[in-house]
Amino acid sequence: MATNKRSIEDLKGNIPIKQLLDNVGKAPENKNFSVSARLWLQYIVKIKFILLYIQADRIGDSEFHLYCSKSMMPYFLAAGHIFYAKYAHLHVQQMEELKEKMESTEYKKFSEGCFTIRRTDRVWGGVAQDIKIE
């Protein structure tokens, strides 16, 4: 499992990907782009949150998972998905309360990747609990 942890750290520390995502995130604010280009960039930013959410679940990063969940909530409301927004808010609230409710050793394991289900020891092998049931 130690090699798996190193690989996860390598994946999290991928600087070119972070720079690309930062540039894409700042691009819609640039007035030099055409209206169509800004629309596409806004779309890419929304897709970025979905991809980051999947990455957080796959590598088992609970803090990153919560960040992505919080970031997607305004889009749920804007799209009229009230129940998604409601339960995403409830999910984030309950996940943040776990720190006080769980023992410190259990919470440490949980936050270091045990909130996802893994069949193998591969880095990208984490699966969310609700998907595993299916």
Backbone bond lengths (Angstrom), bond angles and torsions (degrees), N, CA, C in turn:
res aa  C-N    CA-C-N  psi(-1)  N-CA   C-N-CA  omega(-1)  CA-C   N-CA-C  phi
1 M - - - 1.452 - - 1.524 111.07 -
2 A 1.331 118.19 -23.17 1.462 121.16 -179.63 1.523 110.95 -64.64
3 T 1.317 118.03 -38.67 1.462 119.85 177.99 1.517 110.42 -66.32
4 N 1.319 116.75 -34.12 1.451 121.32 177.01 1.526 110.25 -62.10
5 K 1.322 117.50 -42.47 1.463 121.84 -179.84 1.524 110.77 -62.97
6 R 1.335 116.75 -43.62 1.458 119.36 178.21 1.522 110.95 -60.72
7 S 1.297 117.02 -40.28 1.453 120.72 -179.82 1.524 111.24 -66.11
8 I 1.329 116.50 -38.25 1.457 119.86 177.32 1.522 110.05 -64.06
9 E 1.316 117.42 -42.92 1.464 120.58 178.03 1.527 110.65 -62.21
10 D 1.325 117.31 -39.17 1.461 120.62 176.55 1.523 110.38 -62.29
11 L 1.324 116.38 -41.08 1.452 121.07 -179.16 1.526 110.72 -66.39
12 K 1.329 117.03 -41.97 1.469 120.92 179.52 1.523 111.43 -67.18
13 G 1.325 117.13 -33.59 1.453 121.09 -175.17 1.511 114.40 -90.51
14 N 1.318 118.08 19.51 1.454 121.36 -178.02 1.533 109.04 -73.29
15 I 1.325 116.87 96.91 1.467 123.16 -173.07 1.530 113.20 -63.55
16 P 1.342 120.91 -45.53 1.468 119.00 -179.74 1.527 113.15 -58.61
17 I 1.325 117.76 -37.87 1.464 119.83 178.89 1.522 110.02 -66.59
18 K 1.334 117.44 -42.26 1.465 120.45 178.49 1.527 110.96 -61.83
19 Q 1.332 117.07 -42.52 1.460 120.67 179.48 1.525 111.04 -64.22
20 L 1.320 116.70 -41.78 1.460 120.74 178.56 1.522 110.63 -61.75
21 L 1.330 117.09 -45.92 1.459 120.38 -179.88 1.524 111.70 -65.44
22 D 1.326 117.61 -36.86 1.462 120.57 176.22 1.523 111.05 -64.08
23 N 1.330 116.64 -43.30 1.466 120.63 179.33 1.523 111.44 -64.60
24 V 1.308 117.22 -41.52 1.462 120.92 178.09 1.524 109.83 -65.15
25 G 1.323 117.70 -37.94 1.457 121.33 179.71 1.518 113.32 -66.73
26 K 1.322 117.62 -32.50 1.465 121.80 -179.28 1.525 112.55 -86.27
27 A 1.308 118.17 -19.46 1.461 122.31 -173.41 1.529 114.44 -61.38
28 P 1.344 121.39 -39.80 1.465 118.91 -179.19 1.529 113.74 -61.23
29 E 1.331 117.85 -22.15 1.460 121.24 178.85 1.525 111.92 -76.41
30 N 1.326 117.15 -18.72 1.458 121.90 -177.76 1.527 109.41 -73.60
31 K 1.324 116.64 123.15 1.469 121.90 -177.17 1.527 112.53 -81.15
32 N 1.327 118.54 -7.49 1.462 121.24 -179.71 1.524 112.55 -76.08
33 F 1.312 117.87 -14.23 1.459 121.11 179.20 1.525 110.22 -82.40
34 S 1.314 115.95 151.97 1.462 120.21 175.79 1.530 109.33 -70.87
35 V 1.313 115.21 168.61 1.462 120.24 -179.87 1.530 110.17 -61.85
36 S 1.326 116.55 -41.89 1.473 120.08 179.51 1.520 111.33 -63.92
37 A 1.323 116.28 -41.86 1.466 119.92 -179.93 1.524 110.63 -64.23
38 R 1.342 117.14 -41.86 1.463 119.78 178.60 1.527 111.52 -65.33
39 L 1.335 116.74 -36.09 1.461 120.68 177.07 1.528 110.82 -63.57
40 W 1.334 116.48 -44.25 1.467 120.33 178.18 1.524 111.23 -64.66
41 L 1.316 116.62 -38.76 1.463 119.57 179.21 1.526 111.56 -66.70
42 Q 1.328 116.89 -37.26 1.467 119.56 175.27 1.526 110.55 -63.09
43 Y 1.323 115.52 -39.00 1.468 120.05 177.13 1.527 110.78 -63.40
44 I 1.328 116.88 -42.48 1.467 121.50 179.75 1.529 110.41 -63.04
45 V 1.323 117.63 -37.69 1.470 121.25 178.26 1.530 110.06 -62.50
46 K 1.324 116.75 -41.15 1.471 119.96 178.21 1.524 110.91 -64.91
47 I 1.314 116.61 -42.71 1.466 121.15 178.20 1.529 109.92 -64.47
48 K 1.337 116.43 -34.87 1.466 120.69 179.01 1.527 110.91 -57.50
49 F 1.337 117.18 -42.34 1.464 119.90 179.95 1.527 111.39 -64.20
50 I 1.319 116.58 -38.44 1.465 119.67 178.69 1.522 110.04 -65.21
51 L 1.334 116.69 -44.93 1.467 120.27 -179.88 1.527 111.69 -64.83
52 L 1.325 117.06 -39.34 1.463 120.22 178.18 1.528 111.36 -67.39
53 Y 1.325 116.58 -35.16 1.466 120.99 176.77 1.527 110.32 -63.80
54 I 1.325 116.17 -44.12 1.469 120.32 177.61 1.525 110.10 -63.32
55 Q 1.339 116.37 -41.89 1.468 119.81 178.55 1.528 110.63 -61.10
56 A 1.321 117.23 -43.76 1.468 120.80 -179.44 1.523 111.06 -60.16
57 D 1.320 116.70 -41.75 1.468 119.52 177.94 1.515 111.46 -68.71
58 R 1.312 117.20 -40.54 1.465 120.10 -176.62 1.526 112.33 -66.71
59 I 1.342 117.29 -40.57 1.468 119.21 -178.17 1.526 112.29 -90.41
60 G 1.339 116.97 -10.28 1.462 120.11 175.75 1.514 114.41 81.20
61 D 1.323 118.51 33.33 1.461 122.72 -180.00 1.530 108.76 -96.61
62 S 1.325 117.16 102.47 1.465 120.79 -174.10 1.527 112.64 -68.87
63 E 1.325 118.10 -37.56 1.471 120.39 179.18 1.529 110.55 -64.94
64 F 1.312 116.12 -41.96 1.463 121.51 178.26 1.528 110.08 -66.37
65 H 1.309 116.81 -36.78 1.465 122.74 176.64 1.532 109.90 -60.61
66 L 1.332 116.55 -45.92 1.465 120.25 179.38 1.521 111.51 -66.41
67 Y 1.330 116.86 -39.91 1.467 120.64 177.72 1.529 110.22 -59.49
68 C 1.317 116.71 -46.57 1.466 120.84 -179.36 1.526 111.24 -65.96
69 S 1.324 116.85 -39.32 1.466 120.37 178.46 1.526 110.50 -62.48
70 K 1.327 116.95 -43.76 1.466 120.90 177.91 1.524 111.04 -64.41
71 S 1.319 117.22 -38.65 1.463 121.67 -177.80 1.524 112.33 -68.72
72 M 1.313 117.67 -28.31 1.465 120.85 -177.93 1.524 113.23 -85.22
73 M 1.322 118.77 -16.85 1.465 121.17 -175.96 1.532 114.06 -57.81
74 P 1.337 120.27 -44.91 1.470 118.52 178.66 1.531 113.12 -60.79
75 Y 1.319 116.81 -32.52 1.461 120.37 179.05 1.528 110.99 -71.05
76 F 1.322 117.41 -34.50 1.463 120.43 175.27 1.526 109.97 -61.55
77 L 1.329 116.13 -45.67 1.465 120.06 -179.83 1.524 111.53 -65.48
78 A 1.327 116.83 -43.70 1.462 120.63 -179.30 1.525 111.60 -63.49
79 A 1.323 116.86 -32.12 1.464 120.96 -179.86 1.527 112.25 -84.62
80 G 1.324 117.29 -3.40 1.455 120.96 179.14 1.516 114.37 84.10
81 H 1.320 117.37 12.68 1.464 121.52 177.98 1.531 108.84 -90.10
82 I 1.317 114.90 74.39 1.456 121.53 -174.15 1.530 111.22 -62.34
83 F 1.331 116.89 -41.09 1.465 119.38 -177.87 1.523 111.75 -68.27
84 Y 1.343 117.36 -37.10 1.468 119.50 175.16 1.527 109.96 -60.56
85 A 1.340 116.12 -45.99 1.466 120.03 -179.35 1.528 110.72 -64.02
86 K 1.315 116.35 -42.11 1.466 121.08 -178.81 1.526 111.01 -62.06
87 Y 1.318 116.29 -48.48 1.461 119.25 -176.35 1.520 112.61 -79.23
88 A 1.323 117.70 -25.11 1.472 119.28 172.77 1.523 109.32 -66.54
89 H 1.336 116.45 -41.11 1.463 120.48 177.39 1.531 110.38 -62.91
90 L 1.314 116.55 -44.01 1.462 121.21 178.44 1.531 110.79 -63.44
91 H 1.323 116.87 -41.45 1.467 122.00 178.70 1.531 110.87 -60.56
92 V 1.329 116.29 -47.70 1.469 120.68 179.97 1.523 110.24 -62.91
93 Q 1.313 116.27 -43.36 1.469 120.81 -179.98 1.530 111.06 -60.63
94 Q 1.320 117.27 -45.58 1.463 120.52 -179.71 1.524 112.00 -68.91
95 M 1.325 117.30 -36.92 1.469 120.12 178.30 1.526 110.73 -65.70
96 E 1.334 117.08 -37.24 1.462 120.04 179.31 1.531 111.43 -71.50
97 E 1.325 117.79 -28.81 1.464 121.31 178.33 1.523 112.65 -75.16
98 L 1.316 117.30 -17.37 1.466 120.39 -178.18 1.519 112.69 -61.15
99 K 1.321 116.81 -29.29 1.464 120.10 -178.57 1.525 110.95 -60.26
100 E 1.321 117.48 -38.01 1.460 120.59 178.68 1.524 112.41 -81.92
101 K 1.315 117.56 -29.74 1.463 120.99 -174.54 1.525 113.66 -84.22
102 M 1.316 117.89 -31.29 1.465 120.91 -176.97 1.521 110.72 -92.23
103 E 1.322 115.16 156.70 1.462 119.45 172.72 1.525 108.41 -67.59
104 S 1.330 116.48 154.18 1.464 119.98 -174.36 1.527 112.74 -62.42
105 T 1.328 118.00 -37.99 1.470 119.65 179.87 1.522 111.18 -69.05
106 E 1.329 116.22 -39.86 1.463 119.81 177.99 1.518 110.76 -66.59
107 Y 1.336 116.80 -42.66 1.461 119.82 -179.83 1.525 111.12 -64.56
108 K 1.321 116.83 -37.24 1.466 120.24 178.42 1.526 110.29 -61.79
109 K 1.334 117.15 -45.68 1.468 120.73 177.30 1.526 110.64 -62.17
110 F 1.334 115.32 -43.35 1.462 120.69 -179.32 1.521 110.95 -60.59
111 S 1.328 116.67 -46.94 1.462 120.30 -176.55 1.521 113.25 -75.38
112 E 1.323 117.29 -16.79 1.465 120.33 178.68 1.525 112.75 -93.59
113 G 1.306 117.75 16.47 1.452 118.84 172.61 1.506 116.63 126.22
114 C 1.316 118.12 -5.02 1.467 119.40 -177.85 1.522 112.85 -84.64
115 F 1.327 118.55 6.58 1.456 118.55 175.42 1.524 111.11 -87.69
116 T 1.319 117.04 -7.80 1.458 120.79 172.12 1.524 108.97 -107.68
117 I 1.296 115.29 160.21 1.464 120.88 -179.69 1.521 108.25 -100.25
118 R 1.326 116.00 135.00 1.466 121.58 -179.83 1.516 109.92 -125.78
119 R 1.321 115.49 130.71 1.466 120.32 172.94 1.514 110.79 -90.19
120 T 1.332 115.82 -29.61 1.461 121.03 -179.10 1.519 109.02 -125.88
121 D 1.315 116.26 176.95 1.461 122.49 -179.69 1.532 111.44 -94.24
122 R 1.308 117.62 14.42 1.461 121.23 -178.38 1.526 110.70 -73.03
123 V 1.327 115.79 150.47 1.465 121.12 -176.26 1.520 111.54 -62.04
124 W 1.299 116.87 -46.10 1.458 122.31 -172.54 1.528 110.54 -93.76
125 G 1.329 117.84 24.52 1.455 121.47 -171.49 1.507 116.22 -98.00
126 G 1.327 119.22 4.20 1.459 120.37 -178.69 1.515 111.97 -73.41
127 V 1.324 116.17 144.36 1.458 122.36 179.40 1.523 107.69 -132.85
128 A 1.328 116.72 138.94 1.459 120.75 177.53 1.525 109.97 -64.58
129 Q 1.327 116.06 152.40 1.461 120.88 -174.73 1.524 112.27 -61.88
130 D 1.327 117.38 -41.36 1.460 119.41 -176.96 1.525 111.96 -68.06
131 I 1.305 118.03 -29.35 1.464 121.27 177.88 1.524 110.25 -75.69
132 K 1.302 116.95 -36.05 1.464 121.52 -179.76 1.524 111.16 -62.48
133 I 1.302 117.41 -35.20 1.461 121.77 -179.11 1.526 110.61 -63.21
134 E 1.329 116.63 -36.59 1.462 120.61 -179.58 1.480 108.20 -69.86
